């Protein structure tokens, strides 16, 4: 579980928080929160980020499973939700007294349709095709392909970083 405290004195309200708060109130309180509608979900793609406004008076944000999604609270009343792996988790916003302000599901899905998956028997390889196809590691790729491709990317980034210091 990841807990992030928002800056003091900020005021935030979003459609996400308002819809969740209305759903909780309509269903009779916090016990009804798991019955929220599908539209309350924050949908983000793995390895991508999405800007989400925090509810008014939010002081703490809790992520149910930070291996699926991560949040970074900004000073301007928003948080950045980053998809880290496929799956579903939840976000909880609390006020300074620890009262529940809002809860929403976070659904992290696959990369865009521009990712081509090649299945060779039980082994899988991923390629980013925008506009030409290049190797692009994704969770679930065959381990040797994953290691070779990510190793090349790491080595290339190290060369770029080293070259920039000279």
N, C-alpha and C positions, 0 to 999 in steps of 0.2 A: 504494500500500500504506500502511495506517495502522497504527502501532504505539503501543500504550498500555501503560504500566507500572502495575501494581497496587501499592497501598500495601504496605510491608514488613510482615512478620510476620503476615500474614493466613492463615487456613486455610479452604479451600473445597473442597466436594465436591458434585457434583450427579448426578442421574440421567443427564443429558446427557453429562457428563464420564466417568462410570463406564461407561456403555454404549459410548462411543467407545473408552475405554481397553481394555475387554474385547474389543471387536472387533479392535483393533490387536494385542493380545496373542494372541488366538485365530488370527489370520491370519499370525502370524510377524513382527510388528514394524511399524515406521513405514512401510515400503515398501508395506504392504497397506492403509494408511489410505484411499485412494480407493475401496476396495471396500466401504465402510461401508453399512449399511442405510438405507433411506429414513427410518426412525423417528429417526435421529440428527439430522435437519434441524431447524433453528430456523425456524419459519414465522411471518412477521410481515407485516402489511398495510402498503402504502405509506402514509406520513404517520402511522403509528402506532408505538408503542413496546412492547417486551416485556421483562420482567425475566428474566434468565438467571443462574443461579449459576455462579460460576467454579470450576474444578477446584482441589483442594487443592494448595497450594504454587505456584499460578500467580503469576508476577511480570510477565509480558508477554502482551498480547493483540494479535494481528495480524489485520487485516481485509484480505482479498484485494483487494476493490474498494470503497473508501469512497464511491463514487458510488451504489452500490446499497444499502449499509447502513452505519450508523455505530454505534460503541459508546462508552459512557461508563462507566468503571469507578468504582464507588462504594466507600466505605470499609467497608461492611458485608458484603463478600464477594460482591456481585452486580455484574452489568453490565447496562446498559440498551441494548438493541439497537433501533435506530430504522430503519425502512424508508424509504429516500430515493427509490428508483426501482425499477421492475420488473426482476426478474432473479434470478440466483443467484450467490452469492459464497461465500467460506469464512471461518471464524474459526479461528485457531490459538492455543492457549494454551501458553506456554513457562514453564519454571521459571527460577530465578535463574541456572542454568548454561547456559541455552539449549536444554535438552532438551525435546522435544515431550511435552506432557502430554495434550493432546486436540486434535482437529480436528473441526469440524462444518460442514455446509453451512448457509447462510442463504438461504432462499427468500422473496423479497419479491413478494407478489401484489397483485392489484387490491383496491380498496376494497370495502367491504361491498356486499351486495345492495341496500342503500338508495340506491345511486347509479344513476340512470337515465341511459342513454346514448341520445342522439338522433342518428341518422345522417341527414344531408341530402346525398345524393349522396356525394361524397368528404369532406365536412365533418362533423365530429363535435362535439357539445356534451354536457356532463355536468351533471346536476342531482342535488342531494342531496334525497332525498324522505323526510323524517322529521319529522312526518307530511306536511307540504306540500313541494312541489318548489321549490327555489331554485337559482340557478346556482351551480355548484361546480366550479372548474377542476380538470382532471385531465391528466396527461401524455397527449399524443395529440389533445387538443382542437384545433379549428381556431384558427389563430393570432389572428385578430381577436377571436373570442369569448373566448379565453384572456386576451388583453391587456385587453379591456374589463372583464371580470369581475374579474381580479386587480387592475386599476387602481382599480376601485370599492372593493374590499376594503382595499387599501392606503390610499386616501384616507379611508375610514371609520375605520380604525385610527389614522391620524394625527390625525383630529379628536378621537377618544376620548382619545388620549394628551395632546394639547394642552389639552383641556377639563379633564383631571385635574390639570394644573399650575396652573390659575388659582385 
